[in-house]
Every structure is written in C-alpha cells, then in structure tokens.
Amino acid sequence: MKCKTTPNDFHIGRIIKQVLANQGRTAVWLAKQVNCTPENLYKVFNQQWITMPLLFEISKALDYDFFKECSEWFQSQSFRQPTGTT
C-alpha cells in the first residue's frame, strides 16, 4: 500500500492518518499502541514532520515503513547534492 504525495506537499501526519484509515483502525487504538492520548495523536495528524522516535513507534504499531516514505520524498528533492560533491 503506497501513499502518494508530491514533493511540495509531503506531510507525515496526513500519511499516518491515511494508513490508519486504510487499515480500518482508530486513533484511539493507535494512541494506546504508542502510549499517548488520542488528543495528542490528533495533533500528530496535523504535523508535517514528527520526531524519529515517535515515527518509529507508529511504524511498529501499524507495521508500515513511514521512514521509506520520508526517504523517497527526500530523494525526490532538487536540493540533493550530486554524488562526489561536498
């Protein structure tokens, strides 16, 4: 299940929310899995970026590689330096 985003609109919170919905799970369920309140999880859904430890916990709970989403976004960016430059 690939979540499509374009480089200009990458938003990890929206991707998490989409994967959660695609799996038929609720925010309450995920909040329990990552040991936070549903209110805080709803805040996560509104964040363009979140901390790596939280992303790791959410990835484990949903069995989904959100880091791959971030990596693919990064690789698509024009600000990458060509190989061999510093």
Rosetta constraint file for C-alpha pairs under 8 A:
AtomPair CA 3 CA 15 HARMONIC 6.71 0.50
AtomPair CA 3 CA 18 HARMONIC 7.81 0.50
AtomPair CA 3 CA 19 HARMONIC 7.75 0.50
AtomPair CA 3 CA 69 HARMONIC 7.87 0.50
AtomPair CA 5 CA 9 HARMONIC 6.41 0.50
AtomPair CA 5 CA 10 HARMONIC 5.81 0.50
AtomPair CA 6 CA 10 HARMONIC 6.24 0.50
AtomPair CA 6 CA 73 HARMONIC 7.71 0.50
AtomPair CA 7 CA 73 HARMONIC 5.89 0.50
AtomPair CA 7 CA 76 HARMONIC 6.59 0.50
AtomPair CA 7 CA 77 HARMONIC 6.60 0.50
AtomPair CA 10 CA 48 HARMONIC 7.08 0.50
AtomPair CA 10 CA 73 HARMONIC 7.16 0.50
AtomPair CA 11 CA 15 HARMONIC 6.50 0.50
AtomPair CA 11 CA 47 HARMONIC 6.97 0.50
AtomPair CA 11 CA 48 HARMONIC 4.20 0.50
AtomPair CA 11 CA 49 HARMONIC 6.61 0.50
AtomPair CA 12 CA 16 HARMONIC 6.13 0.50
AtomPair CA 12 CA 45 HARMONIC 7.62 0.50
AtomPair CA 12 CA 47 HARMONIC 6.89 0.50
AtomPair CA 12 CA 48 HARMONIC 5.34 0.50
AtomPair CA 12 CA 49 HARMONIC 5.66 0.50
AtomPair CA 12 CA 50 HARMONIC 7.37 0.50
AtomPair CA 12 CA 66 HARMONIC 7.89 0.50
AtomPair CA 12 CA 70 HARMONIC 7.86 0.50
AtomPair CA 13 CA 17 HARMONIC 6.22 0.50
AtomPair CA 13 CA 44 HARMONIC 5.54 0.50
AtomPair CA 13 CA 45 HARMONIC 3.83 0.50
AtomPair CA 13 CA 46 HARMONIC 5.52 0.50
AtomPair CA 13 CA 47 HARMONIC 5.14 0.50
AtomPair CA 13 CA 48 HARMONIC 5.81 0.50
AtomPair CA 13 CA 49 HARMONIC 7.01 0.50
AtomPair CA 13 CA 50 HARMONIC 7.80 0.50
AtomPair CA 14 CA 18 HARMONIC 6.09 0.50
AtomPair CA 14 CA 45 HARMONIC 5.55 0.50
AtomPair CA 14 CA 46 HARMONIC 6.97 0.50
AtomPair CA 14 CA 47 HARMONIC 7.94 0.50
AtomPair CA 14 CA 48 HARMONIC 7.81 0.50
AtomPair CA 15 CA 19 HARMONIC 6.17 0.50
AtomPair CA 16 CA 20 HARMONIC 6.06 0.50
AtomPair CA 16 CA 45 HARMONIC 6.87 0.50
AtomPair CA 16 CA 66 HARMONIC 7.86 0.50
AtomPair CA 17 CA 21 HARMONIC 6.20 0.50
AtomPair CA 17 CA 45 HARMONIC 6.04 0.50
AtomPair CA 18 CA 22 HARMONIC 6.06 0.50
AtomPair CA 19 CA 23 HARMONIC 6.17 0.50
AtomPair CA 19 CA 62 HARMONIC 7.90 0.50
AtomPair CA 20 CA 24 HARMONIC 6.42 0.50
AtomPair CA 20 CA 25 HARMONIC 5.47 0.50
AtomPair CA 20 CA 26 HARMONIC 6.79 0.50
AtomPair CA 20 CA 27 HARMONIC 7.61 0.50
AtomPair CA 20 CA 62 HARMONIC 7.26 0.50
AtomPair CA 21 CA 25 HARMONIC 5.93 0.50
AtomPair CA 21 CA 26 HARMONIC 7.17 0.50
AtomPair CA 25 CA 29 HARMONIC 6.58 0.50
AtomPair CA 25 CA 30 HARMONIC 7.47 0.50
AtomPair CA 26 CA 30 HARMONIC 6.46 0.50
AtomPair CA 27 CA 31 HARMONIC 5.95 0.50
AtomPair CA 27 CA 38 HARMONIC 6.04 0.50
AtomPair CA 27 CA 41 HARMONIC 6.84 0.50
AtomPair CA 27 CA 42 HARMONIC 7.42 0.50
AtomPair CA 28 CA 32 HARMONIC 6.37 0.50
AtomPair CA 28 CA 37 HARMONIC 7.72 0.50
AtomPair CA 28 CA 38 HARMONIC 5.32 0.50
AtomPair CA 29 CA 33 HARMONIC 6.45 0.50
AtomPair CA 30 CA 34 HARMONIC 6.29 0.50
AtomPair CA 30 CA 41 HARMONIC 7.98 0.50
AtomPair CA 30 CA 58 HARMONIC 7.55 0.50
AtomPair CA 30 CA 61 HARMONIC 7.06 0.50
AtomPair CA 30 CA 62 HARMONIC 7.95 0.50
AtomPair CA 31 CA 35 HARMONIC 5.79 0.50
AtomPair CA 31 CA 36 HARMONIC 5.02 0.50
AtomPair CA 31 CA 37 HARMONIC 5.58 0.50
AtomPair CA 31 CA 38 HARMONIC 5.31 0.50
AtomPair CA 31 CA 41 HARMONIC 6.14 0.50
AtomPair CA 32 CA 36 HARMONIC 6.31 0.50
AtomPair CA 32 CA 37 HARMONIC 7.34 0.50
AtomPair CA 33 CA 58 HARMONIC 7.92 0.50
AtomPair CA 33 CA 61 HARMONIC 6.12 0.50
AtomPair CA 34 CA 54 HARMONIC 7.76 0.50
AtomPair CA 34 CA 57 HARMONIC 5.92 0.50
AtomPair CA 34 CA 58 HARMONIC 6.45 0.50
AtomPair CA 34 CA 61 HARMONIC 7.21 0.50
AtomPair CA 36 CA 40 HARMONIC 6.48 0.50
AtomPair CA 36 CA 41 HARMONIC 6.94 0.50
AtomPair CA 37 CA 41 HARMONIC 6.39 0.50
AtomPair CA 38 CA 42 HARMONIC 6.19 0.50
AtomPair CA 39 CA 43 HARMONIC 6.54 0.50
AtomPair CA 40 CA 44 HARMONIC 6.46 0.50
AtomPair CA 41 CA 45 HARMONIC 6.53 0.50
AtomPair CA 42 CA 46 HARMONIC 6.87 0.50
AtomPair CA 43 CA 47 HARMONIC 6.67 0.50
AtomPair CA 44 CA 50 HARMONIC 7.17 0.50
AtomPair CA 50 CA 54 HARMONIC 6.90 0.50
AtomPair CA 50 CA 55 HARMONIC 6.60 0.50
AtomPair CA 51 CA 55 HARMONIC 6.20 0.50
AtomPair CA 52 CA 56 HARMONIC 5.98 0.50
AtomPair CA 53 CA 57 HARMONIC 6.34 0.50
AtomPair CA 54 CA 58 HARMONIC 6.20 0.50
AtomPair CA 55 CA 59 HARMONIC 5.95 0.50
AtomPair CA 55 CA 66 HARMONIC 7.14 0.50
AtomPair CA 55 CA 67 HARMONIC 7.79 0.50
AtomPair CA 56 CA 60 HARMONIC 6.20 0.50
AtomPair CA 57 CA 61 HARMONIC 6.18 0.50
AtomPair CA 58 CA 62 HARMONIC 6.10 0.50
AtomPair CA 59 CA 63 HARMONIC 5.52 0.50
AtomPair CA 59 CA 64 HARMONIC 5.03 0.50
AtomPair CA 59 CA 65 HARMONIC 5.72 0.50
AtomPair CA 59 CA 66 HARMONIC 6.04 0.50
AtomPair CA 60 CA 64 HARMONIC 6.84 0.50
AtomPair CA 65 CA 69 HARMONIC 7.05 0.50
AtomPair CA 66 CA 70 HARMONIC 6.49 0.50
AtomPair CA 67 CA 71 HARMONIC 6.07 0.50
AtomPair CA 68 CA 72 HARMONIC 6.01 0.50
AtomPair CA 69 CA 73 HARMONIC 6.23 0.50
AtomPair CA 70 CA 74 HARMONIC 6.14 0.50
AtomPair CA 71 CA 75 HARMONIC 6.12 0.50
AtomPair CA 72 CA 76 HARMONIC 6.31 0.50
AtomPair CA 73 CA 77 HARMONIC 6.70 0.50
AtomPair CA 74 CA 80 HARMONIC 7.96 0.50
AtomPair CA 75 CA 80 HARMONIC 7.23 0.50
AtomPair CA 81 CA 85 HARMONIC 6.57 0.50
AtomPair CA 81 CA 86 HARMONIC 7.71 0.50
